[in-house]
């Protein structure tokens, strides 16, 4: 019976490409491992898989009795619902350390870099395993996505060097141009149901006993949301009620202006003022320079809810 590699619910490109890259590495090292996913894929991720000739990983929601590696998170709320009934073999992640615990020793690679695929590139180097051309391309795209083409404050020298090395393996002459092509795909929201947009890149966090959902839509021009912003606001309010959440936040991130408009529905009227020093007006606030949910949004919010 093979092991599995799976990322978080509502998977993004890093989560999926990490599952593909790590499963190949582990299988090459003699440990039969297959990639899986905990949800449907975003247009950007589908673009990456199509470009490099990959099928979608298996949609697998239950892991009771299975052995698996967790990538791109270490939060119980983001993992399989039956994670307590599975054996966790390892965690590879670039976020804060979450609340997943195990009863047996495990392999852990956690680094403060911009993308899980950067860490997996380090693992390939450590084990001296050659990266196939198509896997290198997918890994490179995931790093470009997570670092917002090197604009994010989470981006490190290691991420940039890994993109350069992976681009050479994949035969990509201008990785940043490909990154912008990916973000154009991300920005094509017309005709997409509002709930699908809200959940496109959405994560739940347990913040000191309070369930907080945070979604993010990264585009090259926020004007594309002008006609749908009221619908987005209504939907995050509905999502809050449906999930009995303390707060739901949706970041509308403009990668060209390098900032985010935050739509907020919360039990705390002063949520953003306490966390970010800026109050919402009609449930909205602009945060200049904020691109990263992981580094700029979650930490101050969690601290403010202590």
Beta strands, then each sheet from edge to edge (+ up, - down):
strand 1: 3-6
strand 2: 33-37
strand 3: 58-59
strand 4: 67-71
strand 5: 87-93
strand 6: 107-110
strand 7: 202-207
strand 8: 210-219
strand 9: 247-254
strand 10: 259-266
strand 11: 284-288
sheet 1: 3+ 2+ 1+ 4+ 5+ 6+
sheet 2: 7+ 8- 9- 10+ 11-
end
